[in-house]
Amino acid sequence: MSDQIKHECGIAFIRLLKPLSYYQEKYGTWKYGINKLYLLMEKQHNRGQDGAGVACLKTNLGPGNPYISRIRSVDPNPIQNVFDKLNKPLKKAKRHDADINDPEWAENNFPFAGSLYLGHLRYGTFGKNSIEFTHPVMRQNNWKSRNLVLAGNFNLTNTDELFDVLLDLGQHPKAYTDTVTALEKVGHFLDEENQLLFRKYKNEGYSNSEISPLIEENLDIQNILERASKDWDGGYAMAGLIGHGDAFVVRDPWGIRPAHYYYDDEIVVIASERPVIQTVMNVHHSKVNEVAPGEALIVKKDGTISREMVRVPHKRKSCSFERIYFSRGSDKAIYEERKELGRLITPIVLKAVDYDFENTVFSYIPNTAETAFYGMVEGIRHHLVDWKIEQIQSKNGSLDNKEIKRILSFEPRVEKIAIKDVKLRTFIADDASRDDLVAHVYDVTYGIIKNDKDTLVIIDDSIVRGTTLKNSILKILDRLNPKKIIVVSSAPQIRYPDCYGIDMARLDKFIAFNAAIELLKDHGKEGLIKDVYNKCKEQENLPKEEIVNYVREIYKPFTAEEISAKIAELLKPEDCKAEVEIVYQSIENLHKACPNDLGDWYFTGNFPTPGGNRVVNSSFINYVEGKDERAY
């Protein structure tokens, strides 16, 4: 993606089902779980680079010993920083001649030698990059079964409602964030479940010391999650550890946020992405399963694993952006879907170049658009097969061998034109720096384009703001002196904010929205902006379930092609000599390519939860009123 947008968070969970001595004997190290956790997190570093955290839970220590440990970091390289800190006590113990390879020594002396691990990769929305809001977050108590450690990939749209619910319960939350409200909501019902069991066993005549292990054994995690998540509006994949050793991961009923798992008789592994588990555990993709929408995967202290429904599943609306961009392209299904996105847009691209293959060069924006590029090239070659047949048949057998060879060997001109400067990209972290340095993110290959004669087609996986296109890519491509530049987006026009995990909350950041506003002005229809604003304002105090997405009316007067043409006009740099055209994927083709992941609210405004409609209306109100703030 040429534009930089924040990724969804990533979760990584490990539950060792054998004693540490087992892994020492079989794999040569009791750090088997730590090593797998590190790999799970590094393989998902694309999902969040603002912060990282790890928690470890020991299940076999006696009273008086710390059994939950946690390290978090907002360092520029947070994963490495976390594991450097994690390993520091081992290095110190080694200097004092401790046998750090002994699993029994490790379990009794090293804070991160346990049977449960929970890791998290974060991008900052609420709480910015504060260490306080970096996951895993904890709710501590002297009773082991009331301790809660939570980490998730989620955004809840109704934090205000949930905050009020906590107040009604008599709580005093320490912060107004969805992380705190989720932690406290789960924690409240965890407390209630503990109290219910305590009263039950007390009435049956058990002593307090006898009751604690009974509670730990019989805690109903399904009931806790069912009650806690009842009012959640948003997308979430949330993992948790309970102090005595139970653990869980729960997914929203629309399947918006992803979660996958694998287990055998040695280990349970949970991560946001399937190929990460495949790679780290070296297992076939068929062995890695998806946590179903509305489902919780629960691992009890004794190692029992169960799948329990905690929310009634709705129509599946898994995030299509996962397929287009966010998830690793090494997943078999995602790779094929991205290729299909490129293939399906081929007819529009060929029409745009007027089927002139001799004077057209095809390329892509590195690196995430590469797979869609392969699909587009496949589509072009498929068209050329028909063209070759037609060329040969039209000559009625009059072609000589030389001419036949020329026709059969004809291929599209495919080149690597844009080259990404990876080191510079990682250096550019804040918006102010980006404005000055964005023009140097990409280099180009010179000498390929025929001056003022060739059309350059370059595919990107999606276009959000268009900032990098205007300030960098189009300018450097224009240096190659093409006659025309066609930028192809394998995704449809992004028209609406996201509120379920991606940091795209402001309408005026979307080039498609700005194009629609400019078209309204061009056609003397500015009054529609005020009409939509008034409709949104009238709904401000309505329950979210009654709110209608009126922002759709901004786009209704124009075709997708008209908006694309306006986008090209807005993004073309003033000093760009080449003609610029922008081509977008259709919604219909998106669904053809990604048939199982129909979450398309960015493109259509069809939000799967009521909170989404409230967010888009609030975002429009903020735009009209000039407020630079989040819409949720």
HELIX and SHEET records of a PDB file:
HELIX    1   1 LEU A   20  TYR A   27  1                                   8    
HELIX    2   2 TYR A   32  GLU A   42  1                                  11    
HELIX    3   3 HIS A   45  ARG A   47  5                                   3    
HELIX    4   4 PRO A   78  ARG A   95  1                                  18    
HELIX    5   5 PRO A  103  ASN A  109  1                                   7    
HELIX    6   6 ILE A  131  PHE A  133  5                                   3    
HELIX    7   7 LYS A  144  ARG A  146  5                                   3    
HELIX    8   8 THR A  159  ASP A  168  1                                  10    
HELIX    9   9 ASP A  178  ASN A  203  1                                  26    
HELIX   10  10 ASN A  208  ASN A  218  1                                  11    
HELIX   11  11 ILE A  221  ALA A  228  1                                   8    
HELIX   12  12 ARG A  274  MET A  281  1                                   8    
HELIX   13  13 HIS A  285  LYS A  287  5                                   3    
HELIX   14  14 SER A  320  PHE A  321  1                                   2    
HELIX   15  15 GLU A  322  PHE A  326  3                                   5    
HELIX   16  16 LYS A  332  LEU A  344  1                                  13    
HELIX   17  17 THR A  346  ALA A  352  1                                   7    
HELIX   18  18 GLU A  370  SER A  394  1                                  25    
HELIX   19  19 ASN A  401  LEU A  408  1                                   8    
HELIX   20  20 VAL A  422  PHE A  427  1                                   6    
HELIX   21  21 ASP A  431  LEU A  437  1                                   7    
HELIX   22  22 VAL A  438  HIS A  440  5                                   3    
HELIX   23  23 THR A  467  THR A  468  1                                   2    
HELIX   24  24 LEU A  469  ILE A  473  3                                   5    
HELIX   25  25 LEU A  474  ASP A  478  1                                   5    
HELIX   26  26 LEU A  507  LYS A  509  5                                   3    
HELIX   27  27 ILE A  511  ASP A  522  1                                  12    
HELIX   28  28 GLY A  527  GLU A  538  1                                  12    
HELIX   29  29 LYS A  544  GLU A  546  5                                   3    
HELIX   30  30 TYR A  550  ILE A  554  5                                   5    
HELIX   31  31 ALA A  560  LEU A  571  1                                  12    
HELIX   32  32 ILE A  587  ALA A  593  1                                   7    
HELIX   33  33 TRP A  601  THR A  604  1                                   4    
HELIX   34  34 PRO A  610  GLU A  625  1                                  16    
SHEET    1   A 7 ILE A  68  SER A  73  0                                        
SHEET    2   A 7 GLY A  51  LEU A  57 -1                                        
SHEET    3   A 7 LEU A 116  ARG A 122 -1                                        
SHEET    4   A 7 GLY A  10  LEU A  16 -1                                        
SHEET    5   A 7 ILE A 267  ALA A 271 -1                                        
SHEET    6   A 7 HIS A 260  TYR A 263 -1                                        
SHEET    7   A 7 ASN A 289  GLU A 290 -1                                        
SHEET    1   B 6 VAL A 137  ARG A 139  0                                        
SHEET    2   B 6 LEU A 148  LEU A 156 -1                                        
SHEET    3   B 6 GLY A 234  ILE A 242 -1                                        
SHEET    4   B 6 ALA A 247  ARG A 251 -1                                        
SHEET    5   B 6 GLU A 295  VAL A 299 -1                                        
SHEET    6   B 6 ILE A 305  MET A 309 -1                                        
SHEET    1   C 5 ARG A 413  VAL A 414  0                                        
SHEET    2   C 5 THR A 360  TYR A 364  1                                        
SHEET    3   C 5 THR A 455  ASP A 460  1                                        
SHEET    4   C 5 LYS A 484  SER A 489  1                                        
SHEET    5   C 5 GLU A 579  TYR A 584  1                                        
SHEET    1   D 2 ALA A 418  LYS A 420  0                                        
SHEET    2   D 2 TYR A 442  VAL A 444 -1                                        
END                                                                             
